[in-house]
């Protein structure tokens, strides 16, 4: 029988080496913060000002973007890749479905979010103005309104359990007012869904002071 104290000590030693380079206002970085807090892990967060990035960021990530996860000799970037690694490395609570078919469908959800929603989030985060910004806001609004009816029947994206799909979209829902996006009354189910996420302790803990200031 394995000594539980030894196992716990080994886990603590490994966790101490996990560091997240996180943008203080970056929605993609917030995804990773949510997962780390959801897991109840010990970790280090190094805050990065996305407008004044440290020189070593480009060494760790050739795209010079956050988030970046460092654990021993492993360096990962791109929020969904980071989060799947954390979920597989520390599977409790599990955020990706255990069933291979459901997990594949979840990955399709994540891919669609990037292609149909977060490409426009990147446009707004880059400081777009005028017609470009208006087009991005409209695309995000229309995309969210399209999926809103799902939440008239279920608590979260995949049913009754909080999952990685909810993690992925949560930072966008928090920033709707910041991005000047009004979903209107027809989107009431998805707005109630967002409030359920905002009440989770992992989400509350994930917020930086700058992100807290995004909502009145």
VODOTI-746572 format. One record per residue (C-alpha): x, y, z; residue in three letters. Coordinates in steps of 0.1 Angstrom, whole numbers, plus 5000, padded with zeros to 4 digits. Layout:
// residues N
XYZALA ...
// end
This chain:
// residues 216
500050005000UNK 501350344991UNK 501850595019UNK 499350875014UNK 501751125030UNK 504451045006UNK 502051084977UNK 500851414990UNK 504451534995UNK 505351434959UNK 502351614945UNK 503151934965UNK 506651924952UNK 505451904916UNK 502852164920UNK 505252414934UNK 507052414901UNK 503952514881UNK 504052884870UNK 501453064849UNK 502453384831UNK 499153564830UNK 497953884814UNK 496154094840UNK 493354184816UNK 493753894792UNK 490553674787UNK 492653384776UNK 494853404807UNK 491753414829UNK 490653084814UNK 493852924828UNK 493453094862UNK 489852954865UNK 491152604859UNK 493952634883UNK 491652764911UNK 489052504901UNK 491552234908UNK 492552374942UNK 496152364933UNK 499252534946UNK 500852744918UNK 502453074910UNK 501053344889UNK 503353594873UNK 501253904862UNK 502054034828UNK 501154374815UNK 500154294779UNK 501154644769UNK 504654614784UNK 505654254781UNK 508854114796UNK 511554024772UNK 511653654783UNK 508053604772UNK 509053594735UNK 511653334744UNK 509053104760UNK 506353174734UNK 507453254698UNK 504153444694UNK 505053664724UNK 501553614739UNK 500053514772UNK 499153284788UNK 502253064792UNK 502552774816UNK 505852654828UNK 506352334847UNK 509952214851UNK 511252174815UNK 507752194799UNK 506552524784UNK 503052554770UNK 501152834754UNK 497552874741UNK 494952864768UNK 492952554756UNK 496152344753UNK 497252464788UNK 493952384803UNK 493652034788UNK 497151964801UNK 496252074836UNK 493051874835UNK 494851554824UNK 497751614849UNK 495451674878UNK 492051504870UNK 490051604900UNK 487651764895UNK 487551654859UNK 486651934835UNK 486851754802UNK 484351464797UNK 485651114805UNK 483850954776UNK 485950974743UNK 482951074722UNK 481851344745UNK 485351464749UNK 485651494711UNK 482451694710UNK 483751914737UNK 486851984716UNK 484652084687UNK 482852324710UNK 486152474720UNK 487252504683UNK 483952664673UNK 484352924701UNK 487753024689UNK 486653044652UNK 483253214658UNK 483553414690UNK 487153464703UNK 488553564669UNK 486353874674UNK 487353904710UNK 490953934698UNK 489854214675UNK 488354404704UNK 491354334726UNK 493654464700UNK 491854804702UNK 489854794670UNK 487655094664UNK 484955204639UNK 483454954615UNK 485854684625UNK 484954704662UNK 481254724653UNK 481454414631UNK 483254224659UNK 480654324685UNK 477754214663UNK 479353874656UNK 479853814693UNK 476353924701UNK 474753714674UNK 476853404683UNK 475853424720UNK 472153484712UNK 472253174690UNK 473352944719UNK 471253124745UNK 468252874743UNK 470452594755UNK 470452744790UNK 466652744793UNK 466952364798UNK 470352304814UNK 472652474839UNK 475952454820UNK 477152394784UNK 477252014787UNK 474351964812UNK 474351984849UNK 478151974854UNK 480652264851UNK 483152184823UNK 485952314803UNK 483452464778UNK 482152684805UNK 485652784815UNK 486352884779UNK 483353124775UNK 483353264810UNK 485853544805UNK 483853664775UNK 480653674794UNK 482353874821UNK 483554134796UNK 480354194777UNK 479854534793UNK 483554614789UNK 483254544752UNK 479954744749UNK 477954434738UNK 474254434747UNK 472554094742UNK 469054214749UNK 466154034766UNK 466053744742UNK 469453634757UNK 468153614793UNK 468953244797UNK 472553284788UNK 472853584811UNK 471453384840UNK 473953104831UNK 476753364832UNK 475653464867UNK 475853104879UNK 479453094866UNK 480353424883UNK 479253284916UNK 481752994915UNK 484653044939UNK 487152954912UNK 485853234890UNK 485853484918UNK 489453394928UNK 490553414891UNK 489653784888UNK 492454034889UNK 491754384903UNK 491754514867UNK 489154254857UNK 486954334887UNK 486954694875UNK 485454594841UNK 482054554856UNK 480154824875UNK 
// end
